[in-house]
Amino acid sequence: MTIKLAYEKELTREIKQTPAEYLPALLQIVRLYRESVTLKPAAESFRQGWSEVLRGETLPLTELWDNIYVANQSAKRSN
């Protein structure tokens, strides 16, 4: 059995155990999750980024590096 098939079986089992009145919300959760983890095509991502630049929605490079440093330090502490 492939890993994908094993996950599909588990998801199917969970869905079957979910009361019918909660299925619309579950479907919405699954769709939103898929959309959040799926990468946009490069051209679309570039257009969005360029649009943000034109609107002035940018951060100074020093602030970006500070955020990267903080995230990196948090990751090191959790290990």
N, CA, C and O atoms as a DFTB+ gen file, in Angstrom:
316 C
 N C O
     1  1       0.852      -1.177       0.000
     2  2       0.000       0.000       0.000
     3  2       0.899       1.242       0.000
     4  3       1.863       1.328       0.760
     5  1       0.565       2.188      -0.858
     6  2       1.348       3.422      -0.916
     7  2       0.981       4.320       0.261
     8  3      -0.076       4.171       0.874
     9  1       1.868       5.241       0.556
    10  2       1.618       6.190       1.648
    11  2       0.374       7.015       1.355
    12  3      -0.435       7.279       2.245
    13  1       0.230       7.425       0.080
    14  2      -0.929       8.236      -0.296
    15  2      -2.218       7.465      -0.048
    16  3      -3.179       8.016       0.486
    17  1      -2.242       6.205      -0.430
    18  2      -3.442       5.392      -0.243
    19  2      -3.752       5.213       1.241
    20  3      -4.916       5.226       1.641
    21  1      -2.711       5.047       2.055
    22  2      -2.922       4.897       3.494
    23  2      -3.559       6.163       4.074
    24  3      -4.482       6.079       4.885
    25  1      -3.067       7.334       3.660
    26  2      -3.658       8.594       4.134
    27  2      -5.087       8.753       3.635
    28  3      -5.958       9.213       4.373
    29  1      -5.329       8.378       2.393
    30  2      -6.688       8.480       1.863
    31  2      -7.646       7.608       2.666
    32  3      -8.773       8.020       2.945
    33  1      -7.212       6.417       3.036
    34  2      -8.065       5.532       3.842
    35  2      -8.339       6.133       5.215
    36  3      -9.467       6.087       5.704
    37  1      -7.316       6.692       5.829
    38  2      -7.512       7.319       7.148
    39  2      -8.424       8.528       7.061
    40  3      -9.302       8.711       7.905
    41  1      -8.220       9.359       6.038
    42  2      -9.092      10.524       5.861
    43  2     -10.537      10.092       5.630
    44  3     -11.467      10.671       6.193
    45  1     -10.711       9.079       4.805
    46  2     -12.060       8.572       4.536
    47  2     -12.716       8.072       5.815
    48  3     -13.898       8.322       6.049
    49  1     -11.954       7.367       6.641
    50  2     -12.499       6.868       7.908
    51  2     -12.909       8.028       8.812
    52  3     -13.969       7.987       9.436
    53  1     -12.073       9.059       8.883
    54  2     -12.410      10.228       9.709
    55  2     -13.653      10.932       9.191
    56  3     -14.514      11.341       9.969
    57  1     -13.744      11.072       7.872
    58  2     -14.906      11.744       7.275
    59  2     -16.182      10.970       7.577
    60  3     -17.208      11.567       7.900
    61  1     -16.124       9.651       7.473
    62  2     -17.310       8.827       7.744
    63  2     -17.748       8.928       9.197
    64  3     -18.922       8.716       9.500
    65  1     -16.835       9.244      10.096
    66  2     -17.169       9.370      11.513
    67  2     -17.665      10.764      11.876
    68  3     -18.108      10.999      13.000
    69  1     -17.589      11.681      10.928
    70  2     -18.008      13.057      11.180
    71  2     -19.520      13.182      10.979
    72  3     -20.038      12.763       9.943
    73  1     -20.232      13.750      11.949
    74  2     -21.677      13.942      11.791
    75  2     -21.988      14.798      10.552
    76  3     -21.250      15.725      10.220
    77  1     -23.077      14.469       9.889
    78  2     -23.450      15.097       8.618
    79  2     -23.525      16.623       8.711
    80  3     -23.169      17.318       7.759
    81  1     -23.984      17.146       9.844
    82  2     -24.136      18.603       9.941
    83  2     -22.795      19.331       9.959
    84  3     -22.747      20.543       9.748
    85  1     -21.698      18.597      10.211
    86  2     -20.371      19.218      10.230
    87  2     -19.613      19.043       8.916
    88  3     -18.525      19.597       8.755
    89  1     -20.164      18.290       7.986
    90  2     -19.461      18.043       6.729
    91  2     -19.218      19.311       5.901
    92  3     -18.133      19.432       5.332
    93  1     -20.155      20.262       5.795
    94  2     -19.849      21.486       5.038
    95  2     -18.648      22.244       5.621
    96  3     -17.812      22.748       4.872
    97  1     -18.563      22.325       6.941
    98  2     -17.433      23.018       7.568
    99  2     -16.140      22.252       7.327
   100  3     -15.098      22.856       7.071
   101  1     -16.202      20.928       7.408
   102  2     -15.013      20.110       7.160
   103  2     -14.528      20.289       5.726
   104  3     -13.327      20.417       5.485
   105  1     -15.449      20.299       4.786
   106  2     -15.087      20.506       3.386
   107  2     -14.411      21.866       3.204
   108  3     -13.419      21.976       2.484
   109  1     -14.940      22.883       3.844
   110  2     -14.348      24.217       3.747
   111  2     -12.942      24.230       4.345
   112  3     -12.037      24.851       3.787
   113  1     -12.753      23.552       5.471
   114  2     -11.430      23.468       6.105
   115  2     -10.435      22.797       5.173
   116  3      -9.313      23.276       5.007
   117  1     -10.841      21.696       4.569
   118  2      -9.945      20.955       3.671
   119  2      -9.574      21.807       2.462
   120  3      -8.412      21.836       2.057
   121  1     -10.545      22.495       1.888
   122  2     -10.260      23.346       0.726
   123  2      -9.325      24.504       1.084
   124  3      -8.381      24.802       0.353
   125  1      -9.601      25.148       2.215
   126  2      -8.737      26.252       2.641
   127  2      -7.319      25.764       2.931
   128  3      -6.346      26.452       2.623
   129  1      -7.208      24.585       3.519
   130  2      -5.887      24.026       3.796
   131  2      -5.134      23.772       2.488
   132  3      -3.970      24.150       2.352
   133  1      -5.798      23.137       1.541
   134  2      -5.155      22.838       0.257
   135  2      -4.707      24.125      -0.425
   136  3      -3.598      24.191      -0.955
   137  1      -5.548      25.133      -0.416
   138  2      -5.193      26.405      -1.048
   139  2      -4.022      27.078      -0.334
   140  3      -3.219      27.761      -0.970
   141  1      -3.918      26.889       0.985
   142  2      -2.853      27.552       1.731
   143  2      -1.501      26.879       1.544
   144  3      -0.466      27.530       1.688
   145  1      -1.488      25.594       1.227
   146  2      -0.210      24.888       1.087
   147  2       0.213      24.717      -0.363
   148  3       1.357      24.353      -0.634
   149  1      -0.687      24.972      -1.291
   150  2      -0.368      24.836      -2.703
   151  2       0.332      26.095      -3.188
   152  3      -0.148      27.208      -2.974
   153  1       1.469      25.909      -3.841
   154  2       2.211      27.061      -4.355
   155  2       1.519      27.639      -5.581
   156  3       0.983      26.911      -6.416
   157  1       1.545      28.953      -5.669
   158  2       1.023      29.619      -6.860
   159  2       2.041      29.462      -7.983
   160  3       3.232      29.296      -7.719
   161  1       1.584      29.512      -9.232
   162  2       2.540      29.521     -10.342
   163  2       3.487      30.721     -10.205
   164  3       3.100      31.769      -9.688
   165  1       4.710      30.560     -10.666
   166  2       5.731      31.600     -10.507
   167  2       5.269      32.943     -11.071
   168  3       5.494      33.982     -10.450
   169  1       4.634      32.935     -12.228
   170  2       4.205      34.199     -12.848
   171  2       3.182      34.914     -11.966
   172  3       3.243      36.133     -11.803
   173  1       2.252      34.163     -11.404
   174  2       1.234      34.765     -10.539
   175  2       1.871      35.310      -9.262
   176  3       1.512      36.390      -8.794
   177  1       2.810      34.563      -8.708
   178  2       3.511      35.007      -7.507
   179  2       4.295      36.293      -7.779
   180  3       4.289      37.212      -6.961
   181  1       4.966      36.354      -8.925
   182  2       5.719      37.545      -9.291
   183  2       4.791      38.745      -9.449
   184  3       5.094      39.832      -8.958
   185  1       3.641      38.550     -10.143
   186  2       2.682      39.638     -10.333
   187  2       2.205      40.177      -8.993
   188  3       2.107      41.389      -8.807
   189  1       1.906      39.270      -8.052
   190  2       1.455      39.712      -6.734
   191  2       2.551      40.503      -6.033
   192  3       2.290      41.564      -5.467
   193  1       3.769      39.990      -6.070
   194  2       4.885      40.684      -5.424
   195  2       5.133      42.048      -6.037
   196  3       5.363      43.022      -5.321
   197  1       5.089      42.124      -7.358
   198  2       5.320      43.401      -8.041
   199  2       4.211      44.393      -7.702
   200  3       4.466      45.582      -7.508
   201  1       2.987      43.895      -7.633
   202  2       1.856      44.747      -7.278
   203  2       2.033      45.311      -5.868
   204  3       1.734      46.479      -5.621
   205  1       2.519      44.478      -4.946
   206  2       2.766      44.944      -3.583
   207  2       3.857      46.017      -3.562
   208  3       3.751      46.997      -2.824
   209  1       4.889      45.834      -4.359
   210  2       5.963      46.836      -4.441
   211  2       5.411      48.152      -4.953
   212  3       5.715      49.205      -4.393
   213  1       4.608      48.115      -6.003
   214  2       4.051      49.335      -6.579
   215  2       3.137      50.070      -5.602
   216  3       3.017      51.293      -5.657
   217  1       2.488      49.312      -4.700
   218  2       1.621      49.931      -3.688
   219  2       2.420      50.371      -2.459
   220  3       1.855      50.934      -1.522
   221  1       3.718      50.119      -2.459
   222  2       4.547      50.512      -1.331
   223  2       4.473      49.561      -0.154
   224  3       4.869      49.910       0.958
   225  1       3.967      48.362      -0.392
   226  2       3.851      47.376       0.687
   227  2       5.159      46.593       0.800
   228  3       5.227      45.410       0.465
   229  1       6.183      47.278       1.277
   230  2       7.499      46.666       1.413
   231  2       8.030      46.885       2.827
   232  3       7.529      47.731       3.568
   233  1       9.037      46.120       3.185
   234  2       9.701      46.272       4.472
   235  2      11.171      46.547       4.213
   236  3      11.732      46.056       3.234
   237  1      11.804      47.332       5.088
   238  2      13.247      47.536       4.935
   239  2      13.972      46.194       5.092
   240  3      13.543      45.328       5.854
   241  1      15.050      46.045       4.373
   242  2      15.813      44.807       4.406
   243  2      16.265      44.466       5.822
   244  3      16.279      43.295       6.200
   245  1      16.633      45.473       6.604
   246  2      17.076      45.208       7.977
   247  2      15.965      44.576       8.803
   248  3      16.226      43.709       9.636
   249  1      14.736      45.002       8.577
   250  2      13.606      44.424       9.314
   251  2      13.367      42.987       8.888
   252  3      13.044      42.138       9.719
   253  1      13.520      42.708       7.609
   254  2      13.367      41.339       7.135
   255  2      14.402      40.431       7.784
   256  3      14.077      39.332       8.234
   257  1      15.659      40.893       7.833
   258  2      16.715      40.091       8.450
   259  2      16.448      39.901       9.941
   260  3      16.707      38.823      10.475
   261  1      15.933      40.931      10.625
   262  2      15.601      40.789      12.046
   263  2      14.569      39.694      12.244
   264  3      14.691      38.882      13.161
   265  1      13.544      39.667      11.385
   266  2      12.506      38.637      11.486
   267  2      13.072      37.249      11.219
   268  3      12.683      36.282      11.875
   269  1      13.986      37.145      10.262
   270  2      14.611      35.857       9.963
   271  2      15.438      35.412      11.164
   272  3      15.399      34.243      11.546
   273  1      16.190      36.345      11.764
   274  2      17.017      36.019      12.923
   275  2      16.152      35.522      14.084
   276  3      16.480      34.517      14.715
   277  1      15.056      36.217      14.365
   278  2      14.173      35.830      15.469
   279  2      13.590      34.447      15.215
   280  3      13.555      33.614      16.122
   281  1      13.133      34.193      13.994
   282  2      12.559      32.889      13.661
   283  2      13.613      31.796      13.802
   284  3      13.320      30.705      14.290
   285  1      14.828      32.087      13.379
   286  2      15.905      31.110      13.466
   287  2      16.244      30.808      14.920
   288  3      16.458      29.648      15.273
   289  1      16.294      31.825      15.763
   290  2      16.590      31.621      17.183
   291  2      15.487      30.812      17.853
   292  3      15.773      29.955      18.689
   293  1      14.235      31.069      17.499
   294  2      13.120      30.303      18.069
   295  2      13.212      28.840      17.664
   296  3      12.943      27.952      18.473
   297  1      13.587      28.588      16.430
   298  2      13.708      27.210      15.946
   299  2      14.832      26.481      16.678
   300  3      14.701      25.302      17.007
   301  1      15.937      27.183      16.934
   302  2      17.061      26.551      17.646
   303  2      16.670      26.195      19.076
   304  3      17.059      25.142      19.580
   305  1      15.903      27.065      19.732
   306  2      15.493      26.806      21.115
   307  2      14.528      25.640      21.226
   308  3      14.528      24.933      22.234
   309  1      13.706      25.426      20.206
   310  2      12.722      24.357      20.266
   311  2      13.322      22.993      19.980
   312  3      12.682      21.971      20.228
   313  1      14.546      22.962      19.459
   314  2      15.201      21.673      19.162
   315  2      15.879      21.112      20.347
   316  3      16.475      20.038      20.266
